[in-house]
Amino acid sequence: MNKRVTIQEVADQAGVSKTTVSRYLNKKYHKMSPATKKRIKSVIEDLGYRPSRQAQALKSKRSYLIGVVIADISNMYASLLLKGMSQVFNQAKWQMIILDSLGEVNLERQYLERLIDQNVDGIILQPAAITSQNYQFIEELQLPLILADRKTYPSKWLTIGTDNEAVITQLFAQINLADYQAFVVVSEVLAPVSTRQDRYQAVVAACDPDPVQLIEVGQAHWQEAILDLAGQRKTLFFCNNGRVMIEVLRILKQGQFQVPQEVGVTGFDDWHMTDMIGPGITSIEQPTEKIGAALATNLLQAIQAEQELEPGYQAIPSHISLRSSL
């Protein structure tokens, strides 16, 4: 078995001290010349040196572990979010511990406590609860926390997500609302998810003074309600996410309704497949990987600088794809 290369061997071949190599590995380049940095980098690559993460953790009092709790890992949005995070964390040599809360507050609490017991350096959370009090125990530990996509109230942490209100306003400004006699938002149950509530309220504001009906997936007779509305008058259906959109299109197809001749369909596309469905569905395409990367980048900066993240909402702009469903 090959002998593991030591930091002393790197230092000897680069002609520098162990301390200088250690400073290079920890990205502390103050007063280090470009030539020295280049020489150490070259020696590390030539020798195939891999620093001990355990040793670095002991010296820096860091675990190099990041806890990530997702509300529903089966969702395509979550998969793309994790992909964006992993690209940043892999490059920085940090590891993620990923857990799926299933949107259950009690299970989420158990997972968060488990992550704390494993000494993670920070947490990215897609919260199952909407009240900040549920996560007060993390703040008391002074553990860096950043929220993915969903806000909690009152605002105590940085949340990074889609520009929901702005992009919905832009979308409806390009729709001739006079073509429709009814407006419907189809969503998974609104409470307690802030994202769903924000999107619903944005559609209500965009359609004002026309009323907007709400159909929540999973509620009694929700599928029949879609067919009833589609059959009574020309209706515009706004789908709150990609999973809902697929369901709505399936129901309309079963009812033999033609898009866009008899009904209009638009909304958020988490699946990146609306250009392949029917006539092509006008949709809002979220920059999910960019959101994931922004979450990881901000959290690492907070950990490394030992600074608190400013509370608030950072919106990553979405893209509207105009097609033939309206």
Stockholm file with secondary structure:
# STOCKHOLM 1.0

chainA/1-326         MNKRVTIQEVADQAGVSKTTVSRYLNKKYHKMSPATKKRIKSVIEDLGYRPSRQAQALKSKRSYLIGVVIADISNMYASLLLKGMSQVFNQAKWQMIILDSLGEVNLERQYLERLIDQNVDGIILQPAAITSQNYQFIEELQLPLILADRKTYPSKWLTIGTDNEAVITQLFAQINLADYQAFVVVSEVLAPVSTRQDRYQAVVAACDPDPVQLIEVGQAHWQEAILDLAGQRKTLFFCNNGRVMIEVLRILKQGQFQVPQEVGVTGFDDWHMTDMIGPGITSIEQPTEKIGAALATNLLQAIQAEQELEPGYQAIPSHISLRSSL
#=GR chainA/1-326 SS CCCCCCHHHHHHHHTSCHHHHHHHHTTCCTTCCHHHHHHHHHHHHHHTCCCCHHHHHHHHTCCCEEEEEESCTTSHHHHHHHHHHHHHHHHHTCEEEEEECTTCHHHHHHHHHHHHHTTCSEEEECCSCSBGGGGHHHHHTTCCEEEESCCCBSCCSEEEEECHHHHHHHHHHTSCGGGCSEEEEEESCCTTCHHHHHHHHHHHHHHTTSCEEEEETTSTTHHHHHHHHHHHSCEEEEESSHHHHHHHHHHHHHTTCCTTTTEEEEEEESSSCGGGSTTCCEEEECCHHHHHHHHHHHHHHHHHHTCCCCCEEEEECCEEECCSCC
#=GC SS_cons         CCCCCCHHHHHHHHTSCHHHHHHHHTTCCTTCCHHHHHHHHHHHHHHTCCCCHHHHHHHHTCCCEEEEEESCTTSHHHHHHHHHHHHHHHHHTCEEEEEECTTCHHHHHHHHHHHHHTTCSEEEECCSCSBGGGGHHHHHTTCCEEEESCCCBSCCSEEEEECHHHHHHHHHHTSCGGGCSEEEEEESCCTTCHHHHHHHHHHHHHHTTSCEEEEETTSTTHHHHHHHHHHHSCEEEEESSHHHHHHHHHHHHHTTCCTTTTEEEEEEESSSCGGGSTTCCEEEECCHHHHHHHHHHHHHHHHHHTCCCCCEEEEECCEEECCSCC
//
